[in-house]
Amino acid sequence: MIYETFEIYRNETQGTILWAKFNRSRYAFWLQPATTISVIDKSTELTSDHQGQNFYIIFVAILGLLYTIGCMNFVFKAFTNGGEIVNSVIAAGNQQEAVTLLQRQHLNLISIAEEFAARSTTRQLFKMKQRKMTITNVVLLSFFEKLHKMLAAKITLSDAISIINKRTANSAEKTMTDKMLQDISGGHSFSDAIKNLNTKIDSNVYSIILVGESSGNLATVLEDVVDLLKSKNDLKKKMISSLAYPTFMISFTIAVMLIFVFVLMPKMEDFIKDLGGELPAMAQFLKSLAQWFTYLLLPAIALIILAAITMPKLRQTKIGRRKTDQLMLKIVPFSTIIPLFTQTSLTKLMATLLSNGVNTSDALTLAQTSIGNEILLEQFICAKTNILDGSSVCAAFEQHDVIDGELCDFLAIGEKVGDLATSFKDIHKIYDEKLQSTLKKLTVSISAAAMMFAFTLVGLLALGMVQSIMGATNAAI
């Protein structure tokens, strides 16, 4: 059934009215058969003389929430029929809707204008997200590669950024360099300009640039930044390329199965029944499987959306962040990948910092920012405390499981010869190879399982089609 229109009003006594109107030219909603719902306005109430009342109430509540996201606040001045002046704010989708709502309140409008400073909270959040700069690793890599070459050619930092700004055709890179030039001309350092970009940048990148700028080796450390970003981009490409084909196969197979079950099978079932036969067992099994899948689909989507909304909020609290990080270290395969990734980035950053003249104490403090998991961070802080109290780096890291015991021998040798930077470089290479190998095994396992699932569905589908055709043939005979 298609419903012509309905309207929602709220907070009338406070002078704020939320109004939504939907018509058949744009939206069509189906609730339950034989449901009849008239236009709902401020003078009528939703009664129980229709079926699906609870569903409808939830449905209207969701629409009201979605509408609130897009509404705007309008400041208006009006007078009532009794001559009383009213100054207030009204929420509506646009100014024309606001005027219509005020007229329905029997208010005679004097003036109305959008109140930019008083938009709804949800709308402000959406605007903030839109204004936030989006800089991908690809853009950062391109920028740092060009900057590294120019600084190596003895071009000054501000001149190099200015040249990149003038020559780039990428809007994100141009916006980024505009902001950098503005900060640098205002007296900020390059590392501060990076930090002030209002976008999420790897903490390792910031730490390396900060050290390079402080030591006067910015051109040198930018090579490490480029290598870091390249490795992250390569890893991301490998993961996407490895999982793309299995994902496509599973999606395509499920789509074909649903079309067969809900489009072709009902026609075939009616045909077989007309001939006095029954639907084959495999076809009935596929029908039950598809119905089970569709019944669980909406709850699954709802749970995913709920988790996507609540998880960031939960991780904003210290206790919530610690609990979720602790949970992640217990789930396979994250229990292996997260420590490996942390150890790889930590040893890379320590090697870079120490090779650029940073003392061990400051290097440990800066490297601490590269650890994103709270449990692993606590282990590192305990090791760092032991080192500052006089313990060796090898003993502290081994005691608190910061680095595997067999690899701590590299640190012991480095401490003896006074070259910890080289030791961390060697350990980083081992961890990097181990991480690449682990991720490769993981993607191969996921791909194999996905392909097996897809081929199983295809086999069941083919068998169901063959049995259905044979059943129809036997019934006809």
Rosetta blueprint (number, residue, H / E / L):
1 M L
2 I L
3 Y L
4 E L
5 T L
6 F L
7 E L
8 I L
9 Y L
10 R L
11 N L
12 E H
13 T H
14 Q H
15 G L
16 T L
17 I L
18 L L
19 W L
20 A L
21 K L
22 F L
23 N L
24 R L
25 S L
26 R L
27 Y L
28 A L
29 F L
30 W L
31 L L
32 Q L
33 P L
34 A L
35 T L
36 T L
37 I L
38 S L
39 V L
40 I L
41 D L
42 K L
43 S L
44 T L
45 E L
46 L L
47 T L
48 S L
49 D L
50 H L
51 Q L
52 G L
53 Q H
54 N H
55 F H
56 Y H
57 I H
58 I H
59 F H
60 V H
61 A H
62 I H
63 L H
64 G H
65 L H
66 L H
67 Y H
68 T H
69 I H
70 G H
71 C L
72 M E
73 N E
74 F E
75 V E
76 F E
77 K E
78 A E
79 F E
80 T L
81 N L
82 G L
83 G L
84 E L
85 I E
86 V E
87 N E
88 S E
89 V E
90 I E
91 A E
92 A E
93 G L
94 N L
95 Q H
96 Q H
97 E H
98 A H
99 V H
100 T H
101 L H
102 L H
103 Q H
104 R H
105 Q L
106 H L
107 L L
108 N E
109 L E
110 I E
111 S E
112 I E
113 A E
114 E E
115 E L
116 F H
117 A H
118 A H
119 R L
120 S L
121 T H
122 T H
123 R H
124 Q H
125 L H
126 F H
127 K H
128 M H
129 K H
130 Q H
131 R H
132 K L
133 M L
134 T L
135 I L
136 T L
137 N H
138 V H
139 V H
140 L H
141 L H
142 S H
143 F H
144 F H
145 E H
146 K H
147 L H
148 H H
149 K H
150 M H
151 L H
152 A H
153 A L
154 K L
155 I L
156 T L
157 L H
158 S H
159 D H
160 A H
161 I H
162 S H
163 I H
164 I H
165 N H
166 K H
167 R H
168 T L
169 A L
170 N L
171 S H
172 A H
173 E H
174 K H
175 T H
176 M H
177 T H
178 D H
179 K H
180 M H
181 L H
182 Q H
183 D H
184 I H
185 S H
186 G L
187 G L
188 H L
189 S L
190 F H
191 S H
192 D H
193 A H
194 I H
195 K H
196 N L
197 L L
198 N L
199 T L
200 K L
201 I L
202 D L
203 S H
204 N H
205 V H
206 Y H
207 S H
208 I H
209 I H
210 L H
211 V H
212 G H
213 E H
214 S H
215 S H
216 G L
217 N L
218 L H
219 A H
220 T H
221 V H
222 L H
223 E H
224 D H
225 V H
226 V H
227 D H
228 L H
229 L H
230 K H
231 S H
232 K H
233 N H
234 D H
235 L H
236 K H
237 K H
238 K H
239 M H
240 I H
241 S H
242 S H
243 L H
244 A H
245 Y H
246 P H
247 T H
248 F H
249 M H
250 I H
251 S H
252 F H
253 T H
254 I H
255 A H
256 V H
257 M H
258 L H
259 I H
260 F H
261 V H
262 F H
263 V H
264 L H
265 M H
266 P H
267 K H
268 M H
269 E H
270 D H
271 F H
272 I H
273 K H
274 D H
275 L L
276 G L
277 G L
278 E L
279 L L
280 P L
281 A H
282 M H
283 A H
284 Q H
285 F H
286 L H
287 K H
288 S H
289 L H
290 A H
291 Q H
292 W H
293 F H
294 T H
295 Y H
296 L H
297 L H
298 L H
299 P H
300 A H
301 I H
302 A H
303 L H
304 I H
305 I H
306 L H
307 A H
308 A H
309 I H
310 T H
311 M H
312 P H
313 K H
314 L H
315 R H
316 Q L
317 T L
318 K H
319 I H
320 G H
321 R H
322 R H
323 K H
324 T H
325 D H
326 Q H
327 L H
328 M H
329 L L
330 K L
331 I L
332 V L
333 P L
334 F H
335 S H
336 T H
337 I H
338 I H
339 P H
340 L H
341 F H
342 T H
343 Q H
344 T H
345 S H
346 L H
347 T H
348 K H
349 L H
350 M H
351 A H
352 T H
353 L H
354 L H
355 S H
356 N L
357 G L
358 V L
359 N L
360 T H
361 S H
362 D H
363 A H
364 L H
365 T H
366 L H
367 A H
368 Q H
369 T H
370 S H
371 I L
372 G L
373 N L
374 E H
375 I H
376 L H
377 L H
378 E H
379 Q H
380 F H
381 I H
382 C H
383 A H
384 K H
385 T H
386 N H
387 I H
388 L H
389 D L
390 G L
391 S L
392 S L
393 V H
394 C H
395 A H
396 A H
397 F H
398 E H
399 Q H
400 H L
401 D L
402 V L
403 I L
404 D L
405 G H
406 E H
407 L H
408 C H
409 D H
410 F H
411 L H
412 A H
413 I H
414 G H
415 E H
416 K H
417 V H
418 G L
419 D L
420 L H
421 A H
422 T H
423 S H
424 F H
425 K H
426 D H
427 I H
428 H H
429 K H
430 I H
431 Y H
432 D H
433 E H
434 K H
435 L H
436 Q H
437 S H
438 T H
439 L H
440 K H
441 K H
442 L H
443 T H
444 V H
445 S H
446 I H
447 S H
448 A H
449 A H
450 A H
451 M H
452 M H
453 F H
454 A H
455 F H
456 T H
457 L H
458 V H
459 G H
460 L H
461 L H
462 A H
463 L H
464 G H
465 M H
466 V H
467 Q H
468 S H
469 I H
470 M H
471 G H
472 A H
473 T H
474 N H
475 A H
476 A H
477 I L
